[in-house]
Amino acid sequence: MVEALSERAVKKSELLQAVKREIGRIVVGQEKLIERLLVALLCNGHVLIEGVPGLAKTLSVTTLSRTIRAGFRRIQFTPDLLPADLTGTLVFNQKTGEFVPKRGPIFTNIILADEINRAPAKVQSALLEAMQERQVTIGDSTHLLDDPFMVLATQNPIEQEGTYPLPEAQTDRFMLKLKVTYPTKGEELEILRRMARNHPDLDVSEVMGPEDIRELRVFVDAIYMDPKIEEYIVNLVDASRSPESWNLPIRNLIQYGASPRATIYLTLTAKAHALLHGRSYVTPLDVKSMAVDVLRHRIIVSYEAEAEGKTSEELIGQILDSVEVP
């Protein structure tokens, strides 16, 4: 039974590695970003990607969507965008004398919300029902969204001009928050050779479709997690709420610890990370690998921490160092 599960995990992983290779034909470097996008896809979650302009955030998402046989829409968020521009609205039909719903671009499989923090809060909040409930209300009617449905949002850092901070209630809907950094010199040289032309080659092949994604998600649930690792995940989240119980001198640096949603997402993403690496069981390394991306936007630092220049990533690092690994 265990051997059969392991063999299936290796085969499923091969399909995911084929997607990674196809994306790698277009996107140079950013392996962690691509891997995290696949993890979120396996977990039916949404991703918030942060980084300065020009770091292939949009290119990575569009390339991923083209390797999957599924619907894709890109929405450029701007200060004058309205909620109805996302979800749709009621349109009067002169022939019937009735109002009929006109569906917006959110009715697809993968949504790229490009520069999400350039739109005001009322537009950002319009995504909440869709992201959490997988449905949209237009007038008096509720419309279910397609399956799979995934929001991949990009944003520039808050200190950039013309941006609005995302509401905390919305950032919590994102399973992962990723931070994209500059490429290495070697990677940038490869980017120059591939992309510094008027017509760069951006062709990719479709590797899998919606049915494959649904099968992979079922298999993620079957990945084995030892009770000791389950307890380890709970301990990590608890340390963010009660650091003094773990001899961590950071109580004054954390305003709010992680919620139970963090526990659920850390469990799911650890399983998906294991599958991505061809294993049918979760190791503590899977949990550690996903912890920062799951927790960075769920641990709210205090004013004192901001004054000291402390970030949530630094506090998560201290928690990972202090909580005993099984």
C-alpha positions in Angstrom: 0.0 0.0 0.0 2.8 2.4 1.0 4.9 1.5 -2.1 1.9 1.9 -4.4 1.2 5.4 -3.0 4.9 6.3 -3.4 4.9 5.1 -7.0 1.8 7.2 -7.7 3.4 10.2 -6.0 6.5 9.9 -8.3 4.2 9.8 -11.4 2.1 12.7 -10.3 5.3 14.7 -9.6 6.6 14.0 -13.1 3.6 15.8 -14.5 4.3 18.8 -12.3 8.0 18.8 -13.2 6.9 18.9 -16.9 5.0 22.1 -16.1 8.0 23.6 -14.4 10.3 22.8 -17.3 7.8 24.3 -19.8 7.6 27.5 -17.7 11.4 27.5 -17.4 11.7 27.8 -21.2 10.3 31.3 -20.9 11.0 32.5 -17.3 14.6 32.6 -16.3 15.3 31.8 -12.6 12.4 32.4 -10.2 12.3 28.7 -9.4 10.8 29.3 -6.0 8.1 31.5 -7.4 7.1 28.9 -10.0 7.2 26.1 -7.4 4.9 28.1 -5.0 2.5 28.9 -7.8 2.2 25.1 -8.4 1.7 24.4 -4.7 -1.1 26.9 -4.6 -2.7 25.3 -7.6 -2.6 21.9 -5.9 -4.2 23.4 -2.8 -6.9 25.3 -4.5 -5.5 28.5 -3.0 -4.8 32.1 -4.1 -1.4 33.8 -4.3 -0.3 37.4 -3.7 3.1 38.2 -5.4 5.0 41.3 -4.4 8.0 42.8 -6.0 9.2 45.9 -7.8 8.2 46.2 -11.5 10.1 44.2 -14.1 10.8 41.0 -12.1 8.7 38.7 -14.3 5.8 38.4 -11.9 3.2 38.9 -14.7 5.2 36.8 -17.2 5.4 33.9 -14.7 1.6 33.9 -14.1 0.7 34.2 -17.8 3.1 31.4 -18.7 1.7 29.1 -16.0 -1.8 29.7 -17.4 -0.7 28.8 -20.9 0.7 25.5 -19.8 -2.7 24.6 -18.4 -5.7 23.9 -20.6 -7.9 26.3 -18.8 -9.5 29.7 -19.1 -7.4 32.7 -18.3 -8.2 36.5 -17.9 -5.8 39.3 -17.0 -7.3 42.3 -15.2 -5.2 45.5 -15.0 -6.1 47.1 -11.7 -6.3 50.9 -12.0 -7.6 53.7 -9.7 -10.7 54.2 -11.8 -11.7 50.5 -11.8 -15.2 49.6 -10.5 -16.4 46.4 -8.7 -18.8 45.8 -11.6 -15.8 45.7 -14.0 -14.7 42.5 -12.2 -17.9 40.7 -11.3 -20.3 41.9 -14.0 -23.6 43.8 -13.7 -27.3 43.7 -14.7 -28.1 44.9 -18.2 -31.6 45.9 -19.4 -32.9 43.8 -22.2 -35.2 45.9 -24.3 -36.8 42.9 -26.0 -37.9 41.2 -22.8 -38.2 44.2 -20.6 -36.0 42.5 -18.0 -32.6 43.0 -16.4 -30.3 40.1 -17.3 -26.8 39.5 -15.7 -23.8 40.2 -17.8 -20.9 38.3 -16.4 -17.6 40.0 -15.8 -14.0 38.7 -16.5 -13.9 37.0 -13.1 -15.8 34.1 -14.6 -12.8 32.0 -15.7 -10.3 29.5 -14.3 -7.3 31.7 -13.6 -7.4 35.4 -12.9 -4.3 37.5 -13.0 -5.1 40.6 -10.9 -2.2 42.7 -12.1 -1.0 45.4 -9.7 -3.9 44.8 -7.4 -2.9 47.5 -5.0 -3.3 50.2 -7.6 -7.1 50.0 -7.2 -9.1 51.5 -4.3 -10.3 49.3 -1.4 -13.9 48.9 -2.7 -12.6 47.2 -5.8 -10.1 45.0 -3.9 -13.0 43.9 -1.5 -15.1 42.9 -4.6 -12.8 39.9 -4.9 -13.5 38.7 -1.4 -16.7 36.7 -2.1 -15.2 35.2 -5.2 -12.0 34.2 -3.5 -13.5 32.7 -0.4 -16.9 31.4 -1.5 -16.1 30.6 -5.2 -19.2 32.5 -6.2 -20.3 36.0 -7.3 -23.6 37.8 -6.6 -25.0 39.9 -9.4 -28.2 41.6 -8.4 -30.4 39.1 -6.7 -28.7 36.0 -8.2 -25.7 34.1 -7.1 -23.5 32.5 -9.7 -20.9 29.8 -9.1 -17.4 30.2 -10.5 -15.6 27.6 -12.6 -13.5 24.9 -11.1 -10.6 25.3 -10.8 -10.7 29.0 -9.9 -7.5 30.7 -8.8 -6.6 34.4 -8.2 -3.0 35.3 -8.8 -2.5 38.9 -7.8 0.7 41.0 -8.3 1.5 44.1 -6.4 4.3 46.6 -6.1 5.6 47.4 -2.6 3.4 49.7 -0.6 6.0 52.5 -0.5 5.8 52.8 -4.3 3.8 55.8 -5.5 0.1 55.4 -6.5 -0.6 52.3 -4.4 -3.2 51.5 -1.8 -2.6 49.0 1.1 -4.6 45.9 0.8 -7.2 45.3 3.6 -5.9 42.7 6.1 -9.2 40.7 5.6 -8.3 40.3 2.0 -4.6 39.5 2.3 -5.7 36.7 4.7 -7.7 35.1 1.8 -4.4 34.6 -0.1 -2.9 31.2 0.8 0.6 32.4 0.1 2.3 35.8 -0.1 5.5 35.6 -2.1 8.2 38.2 -2.4 10.1 38.3 -5.7 13.7 39.4 -5.6 16.2 40.5 -8.3 17.8 37.8 -10.5 21.5 36.9 -10.1 24.0 38.3 -12.6 24.1 34.9 -14.4 20.3 34.8 -14.6 20.2 38.4 -15.9 22.7 37.6 -18.6 20.4 34.7 -19.7 17.4 37.1 -19.6 19.3 39.5 -21.9 20.0 36.7 -24.4 16.4 35.5 -24.4 14.4 38.6 -24.1 16.4 41.5 -25.6 14.8 41.3 -29.0 11.7 42.7 -30.7 10.0 39.3 -31.0 11.2 36.9 -28.2 10.1 33.3 -28.3 7.3 32.9 -25.8 5.7 29.7 -27.1 4.9 27.0 -24.5 3.0 23.7 -24.7 -0.1 22.7 -22.8 0.9 20.1 -20.2 -2.3 19.4 -18.3 -5.9 20.4 -18.0 -8.6 21.1 -15.3 -9.3 17.3 -14.9 -5.6 16.7 -14.1 -5.6 19.5 -11.5 -8.7 18.1 -9.8 -7.0 14.6 -9.7 -3.8 16.1 -8.2 -5.8 17.9 -5.5 -7.5 14.6 -4.5 -4.0 13.0 -4.3 -2.7 15.8 -2.1 -5.3 14.9 0.5 -3.9 11.3 0.4 -0.3 12.4 1.3 0.6 11.0 4.7 1.3 13.4 7.6 2.6 11.9 10.8 0.8 13.1 14.0 4.1 14.5 15.3 4.3 16.8 12.3 0.7 17.9 12.8 1.6 18.8 16.3 4.7 20.6 15.0 2.5 22.8 12.7 0.2 23.6 15.6 3.2 24.5 17.8 4.6 26.9 15.2 1.2 28.7 14.9 0.9 28.8 18.7 4.4 30.3 19.1 3.2 33.2 17.0 0.4 33.9 19.4 2.1 33.0 22.7 5.8 33.4 22.1 6.5 33.6 25.9 5.4 30.0 26.2 8.3 29.1 23.9 10.9 31.3 25.6 10.8 33.7 22.7 11.4 37.4 23.8 9.2 38.8 21.0 5.9 39.2 22.7 6.1 43.0 22.3 7.0 42.7 18.6 3.8 40.8 17.6 0.5 42.6 17.6 -1.5 39.6 16.2 -0.4 36.0 15.8 -1.5 33.7 13.0 -5.1 32.4 12.8 -6.4 28.8 12.4 -6.5 29.5 8.7 -2.6 29.5 8.8 -2.7 26.0 10.4 -4.9 24.7 7.7 -2.9 26.3 4.9 0.5 25.2 6.3 -0.8 21.6 6.4 -2.1 21.7 2.9 0.9 23.4 1.4 3.3 21.0 3.2 1.5 18.1 1.6 1.6 19.7 -1.9 5.3 20.5 -1.4 6.0 16.9 -0.6 4.1 15.8 -3.8 5.9 18.3 -5.9 9.2 16.6 -4.8 7.8 13.1 -5.5 7.1 12.0 -2.0 3.9 10.5 -0.5 4.7 11.7 3.0 5.4 15.0 4.7 8.7 15.8 6.3 9.5 18.7 8.7 11.5 20.3 5.9 8.3 20.6 3.8 6.7 22.5 6.7 9.7 24.8 7.2 9.9 25.4 3.4 6.3 26.7 3.3 6.2 28.4 6.7 7.4 31.9 5.7 5.2 32.2 2.7 2.1 31.0 4.6 2.8 33.1 7.7 4.4 36.4 6.6 1.1 38.2 5.9 -0.7 36.6 8.9 1.7 37.7 11.7 1.0 41.4 12.2 4.0 43.2 13.7 3.6 45.9 16.4 4.5 49.5 16.1 7.5 48.7 18.3 8.7 46.1 15.8 8.3 48.6 13.0 10.3 51.2 15.0 13.1 48.6 15.4 13.0 47.7 11.7 11.8 44.1 12.5 9.8 42.3 9.8 7.4 39.4 10.1 10.0 37.2 8.2 12.6 37.8 10.9 10.1 36.9 13.6 9.0 33.7 11.7 12.7 32.8 11.5 13.1 33.1 15.3 10.0 30.9 15.8 11.3 28.2 13.4 14.6 28.2 15.3 12.9 27.9 18.7 10.2 25.3 18.2 11.5 21.8 18.4 11.5 19.8 15.2 10.1 16.3 15.4 
